[in-house]
Amino acid sequence: MAIDTSDPGYQKALARVKKVKGFYEMLATFILVNIILIGINLITSPDSLWFYWVTFIWGIWLIWYAFQVFVIADHSQDWEEKKIQKYMEKERKKQE
């Protein structure tokens, strides 16, 4: 069975997959860069730890992005579909 790439459902699913993939790529980058920063910090100035500021700020941003991808996106899509159904129902009643 061939996939119809012009199908709106397919397009929504594809957009969702891209967002999830982007999150995991960002998470991998976060981990790798922070390991490198920890190493640089401990080698160059072990008495003055600064890496945690980068980790903390970037971590907050990463958590917000995860919230958008995994929580808000699901709820907003449900909301959109419910609104579409509501307006379609109104239009159908007007035409009767």
C-alpha positions as CSV (number, residue, x, y, z in Angstrom):
1,M,0.0,0.0,0.0
2,A,1.5,3.3,-1.1
3,I,1.4,6.4,1.2
4,D,-0.4,9.4,-0.2
5,T,2.0,12.2,0.6
6,S,-0.6,14.8,-0.3
7,D,-3.0,13.6,2.4
8,P,-3.4,16.3,5.1
9,G,-3.1,13.6,7.8
10,Y,0.2,12.5,6.4
11,Q,1.4,16.1,6.3
12,K,0.5,16.6,10.0
13,A,2.2,13.3,11.0
14,L,5.3,14.3,9.0
15,A,5.4,17.7,10.7
16,R,5.1,16.0,14.1
17,V,7.8,13.5,13.4
18,K,10.1,16.4,12.3
19,K,9.5,18.2,15.6
20,V,10.2,15.1,17.7
21,K,13.3,14.3,15.7
22,G,14.5,17.9,16.1
23,F,14.0,17.6,19.9
24,Y,16.1,14.4,20.1
25,E,18.8,16.0,17.9
26,M,18.8,19.0,20.2
27,L,19.0,16.7,23.3
28,A,22.0,14.9,21.9
29,T,23.7,18.2,21.1
30,F,22.9,19.4,24.6
31,I,24.5,16.4,26.2
32,L,27.6,16.4,23.9
33,V,28.3,20.1,24.2
34,N,27.8,20.1,28.0
35,I,30.2,17.2,28.4
36,I,32.8,19.1,26.4
37,L,32.1,22.3,28.4
38,I,32.5,20.4,31.7
39,G,35.8,19.0,30.5
40,I,37.1,22.4,29.4
41,N,36.0,24.0,32.6
42,L,37.6,21.4,34.8
43,I,40.8,21.5,32.8
44,T,41.2,25.3,32.5
45,S,39.7,26.6,35.7
46,P,38.7,23.9,38.2
47,D,38.4,26.4,41.0
48,S,35.8,28.5,39.2
49,L,33.0,26.4,37.9
50,W,31.0,28.2,35.2
51,F,29.7,25.3,33.0
52,Y,26.6,24.9,35.2
53,W,25.3,28.3,34.1
54,V,25.3,27.2,30.4
55,T,23.8,23.8,31.4
56,F,21.1,25.4,33.5
57,I,20.0,28.1,31.0
58,W,20.2,25.7,28.1
59,G,18.4,23.0,30.1
60,I,15.5,25.3,30.9
61,W,15.2,26.1,27.2
62,L,15.4,22.4,26.4
63,I,12.6,21.6,28.9
64,W,10.4,24.3,27.4
65,Y,11.0,23.0,23.9
66,A,10.2,19.4,25.1
67,F,7.0,20.8,26.7
68,Q,6.1,22.4,23.4
69,V,6.8,19.3,21.4
70,F,5.3,16.6,23.6
71,V,2.5,18.4,25.6
72,I,1.3,21.6,23.9
73,A,1.4,20.2,20.4
74,D,-0.8,17.3,21.3
75,H,-3.4,19.5,23.0
76,S,-3.4,22.2,20.4
77,Q,-4.0,19.6,17.7
78,D,-6.9,18.2,19.6
79,W,-8.3,21.7,20.2
80,E,-7.9,22.5,16.5
81,E,-9.7,19.4,15.4
82,K,-12.6,20.0,17.9
83,K,-13.0,23.6,16.6
84,I,-13.0,22.4,13.0
85,Q,-15.7,19.9,13.9
86,K,-17.7,22.5,15.7
87,Y,-17.6,25.0,12.8
88,M,-18.4,22.2,10.3
89,E,-21.4,21.3,12.4
90,K,-22.6,24.9,12.4
91,E,-22.3,25.2,8.7
92,R,-24.1,21.9,8.2
93,K,-27.0,23.1,10.4
94,K,-27.2,26.4,8.4
95,Q,-27.5,24.6,5.2
96,E,-30.4,22.4,6.4
